[in-house]
Amino acid sequence: MSPVPPRTSRSIQPLAVRPTGTWMVQRLARIVAFGFGSGLLRPAPGTWGTLAGWGLWVLLLAHLPSWGVAAVLVLGFAYGCWACGVVGRDLGVPDHGGMVWDEIIAFWLVLWLVPGDLFSQALAFVLFRAFDVVKPAPIRYFDRRFKSGFGVMIDDVIAAMYALIVFGVIAWLAG
């Protein structure tokens, strides 16, 4: 009989609770961390969260002055570090897939810095999701190293930076 392999950080951990809409609405931190419910959608809650972020951008943020967007991003990142840390502890999983506030804040950063036309935003969406899913270095490093609210948030900000760099290269090549 072979010994049971030790658990690694990549092992599936049992949830302390199963997130539901009823569970989510009990605390503001849960509502925000779960992207106002978009993180409860399956499959691919990160994609649903990014889409929710895009919708919120169009409805609430696209017409703010740059200083206003910058303030929302800084405050949203700080609150997200705290909220995702609290919710991760509530769930017993530091980076639960349903916590999508990180995608929302990171994609708002992308949308703030790309042109406002639908094609540019759609290309930025695809690039951001690709980097968030594939997690090339150093995104993977931060994702594995930091198991806290900050860790949840920072890897998506780095994915956003990668998406912006590639978007810029594509825009430059397209003339």
ZIQUI-V132125 format. One record per pair of residues at least 24 apart in sequence whose ideal C-beta (glycine too) atoms are under 7 Angstrom apart, sorted by sequence separation. I is the first residue (numbers start at 1). J is the second residue. D is the distance in whole Angstrom. If there is no record, write none. Layout:
i: [I I]
j: [J J]
d: [D D]
This chain:
i: [132 80 132 77 131 76 103 128 131 73 128 131 73 128 73 127 124 127 127 69 124 123 32 61 56 105 109 33 53 102 106 110 32 33 46 49 53 57 102 106 109 113 45 52 95 45 50 54 94 99 103 106 107 110 114 29 33 46 49 53 57 62 94 102 106 110 45 49 53 95 29 30 46 50 54 95 29 40 39 39 39 88 38 85 34 85 88 34 35 84 33 34 35 83 82 33 81 84 32 35 80 81 84 54 19 81 17 80 16 17 16 50 15 16 77 15 15 50 13 19 50 13 47 46 9]
j: [156 105 159 105 159 105 132 159 162 105 160 163 108 163 109 163 163 166 167 112 167 167 79 108 104 153 157 83 103 152 156 160 83 84 97 100 104 108 153 157 160 164 97 104 147 98 103 107 147 152 156 159 160 163 167 83 87 100 103 107 111 116 148 156 160 164 100 104 108 151 86 87 103 107 111 152 87 98 98 99 100 149 100 148 98 149 152 99 100 149 99 100 101 149 149 101 149 152 101 104 149 150 153 125 91 153 90 153 90 91 91 125 91 92 153 92 93 128 92 98 129 93 129 132 144]
d: [6 6 4 5 4 5 7 6 4 6 6 5 6 4 6 4 6 5 6 5 6 7 7 6 7 7 7 5 6 5 4 5 5 5 7 2 4 6 5 5 5 6 5 6 7 5 5 7 4 6 6 6 7 5 6 4 4 6 4 4 5 7 7 4 4 6 6 6 6 7 5 5 5 5 7 5 6 6 4 6 4 7 6 5 5 3 7 6 4 4 5 7 6 7 6 5 4 4 5 6 7 5 6 7 7 5 7 5 7 6 6 7 6 3 6 6 6 7 7 5 6 5 6 6 6]
